């Protein structure tokens, strides 16, 4: 059975993206980068090596996800995970995005939240 390996990112909408980025930077010490988010690097114990979790506010009118937030989960095999979810009757987006950052697919949970599944690029 396929399973998620961890949280690849947490994305949320903000009414004032710049002000919220500044608050997280100045009040919590989040290392906000020029691209408007942060990357937290950690060690992946069972697979060995470094991994990261992204944190990023989006503009309130962003179309990338419909609700106020989206969680990105890391997976080992995106195709197998999406096939498994389809077989379970879940609402899986037909689109798959392949890029230099890896492969991305999406499923909607029973409450209408869009979940992004991310297979990192091979290293």
Beta strands, then each sheet from edge to edge (+ up, - down):
strand 1: 4-14
strand 2: 37-43
strand 3: 50-59
strand 4: 69-75
strand 5: 91-92
strand 6: 97-99
strand 7: 102-108
strand 8: 114-119
sheet 1: 2+ 3- 1- 4+ 8+ 7- 5+
sheet 2: 2+ 3- 1- 4+ 8+ 7- 6+
end
